[in-house]
Amino acid sequence: MATMRLDKFLKVSRLIKRRTLAKEVADQGRITINGVQGKASSNVKVGDELQVRFGQKLVTVKIERLQETTRKEDANSLYSIVREERIDEEQAF
């Protein structure tokens, strides 16, 4: 089964625009993979659920496919949004 580094997937899928930023977000502990804290170097595969915290928003996505590169128009086909929720500071993990 194919895998890809978390930071690369976030960039290719355009969930986060730049790989360096994806690495920072992961290193700050703001991403979980299937409920486990993820690092930039963590491998992800099709079917994994990612939870990413963007400020006051918690976004859960399911990885649908992996690609080395993708066009901007096709980027959102790499994942499906499971849910988006606003979070209060007290709830932040």
N, C-alpha and C positions, 0 to 999 in steps of 0.2 A: 504494500500500500504506500502511495506517495505521501511524503510529508514536506513541510516547508517551515522555515523559521518564522516565528510569530511576527517579528518586526518587518520582515519582507512581505508577509501576507497582508499586514495592516497597510503597508504602502501600496502594494499592487491592487488591493481592493479599494483603495482610497478612503478607507475608514479614517486613516490618519495620513495626511498629505506627504510627509517626509519621513524617511526611515530613521533619521537621527531623532526626530520627535517621537516616533513610535518606540524607540529604544528608551528614551527618557521616561515616557509614560509607563512602560513596563517596569523599569527600574524603580519607579516610585510606588510600585505595588498597586497600580490602578487597573490591572487586568487580571482576570481569572480565566482559566481554561478548564471547562467541565468542573467548576467549583474549586480548582486548585490554583493557587497564586502562580502566575506566569512570569517568565523572564523573557527578555528580548530573544535569547537563544533557544527558548523552548520550541519544540516541534509541534506543529498543528497538522491535523489531517481532516479529510472530509467527514462531516458528521459531528465534529467538535463544536461545543458551545462556548463562545467567548462573551465575557461580561466586561465592558469597558466603561470606566467612569470619566466623563467629560464634565468637569466642574460640578454643576448641580444635576447632571443628567446621568442616568445609568442605562446603558444600551446593551441588550443581550442579542447576539446574532448567532446563527448557525452557519457553519461553513458548508457551502454546496459544492464547490469545486476549487481546485488549485491550478493556477497558471503562473508561469514565470513572468509574463508581461500581459497587459491587457489594455485595450483602448478605453479612454475615459467613459465613453457611452456604455461599454460592457462591464465596467468595474462592479456595479451593484449586482450583477448576475452571479458573482462569486460567493455571495452570502444572502441569507434571508433574515430579516429582522424578526426576532421572536417577541421582544417587547422593549418599550422605552418607558422609563419612569423618572419622575423628578425625585430627588432625594434631599433631605435636610442634612445639615452639617453633622447632627448627632448620629445619623444613620451611616455616614460615610465609613467605609472600611479601611 
